[in-house]
Each structure stands twice: as C-alpha cells, then as structure tokens.
Amino acid sequence: MRILPSGDHALLVELDDLDQVLGYYAALTASPPADVIDIVPAARRVMVSTTGNLDALARSLRAAEPSAGS
C-alpha cells in the first residue's frame, strides 16, 4: 500500500489489485476516518477527500491497511 497526495484535500491509496481496493473501500465506508467527505474507488486506487489535516488522514488510512492476502 502506498499513499500519495492528490491536491490539497485528498490522498490516493494505491493497492495491489481490484480485490484489495474493494475490501479497503468497504472497510473505509463502514467506518470512515474523521473529516472524510468522499471515498472514490478505482481499479488499483482509492481516493479519499477530507476537510481535515492530510497527515492525520494518512495515519488513519495506514491503520486501515488491508492485511497481506486480503
């Protein structure tokens, strides 16, 4: 998993494959991090937009990292 900036108010989470994206998206939508306003899945990435601090969001996203083999 790799987290990249996407503008001033969003981060992109790169994952290995679509299965990981779908699992990660489901986990984030079930329990979204604080201040998240949008979660958008794609083939190998999930974009997460926030009204809050990007560093805090990155920590939350790392905590939700899918385990190997997920």
Sequence and secondary structure as in RCSB ss.txt:
>XXXX:A:sequence
MRILPSGDHALLVELDDLDQVLGYYAALTASPPADVIDIVPAARRVMVSTTGNLDALARSLRAAEPSAGS
>XXXX:A:secstr
 EEEE SSSEEEEE SSHHHHHHHHHHHHHS  TTEEEEEE SSEEEEEESS HHHHHHHHHHT   TT 
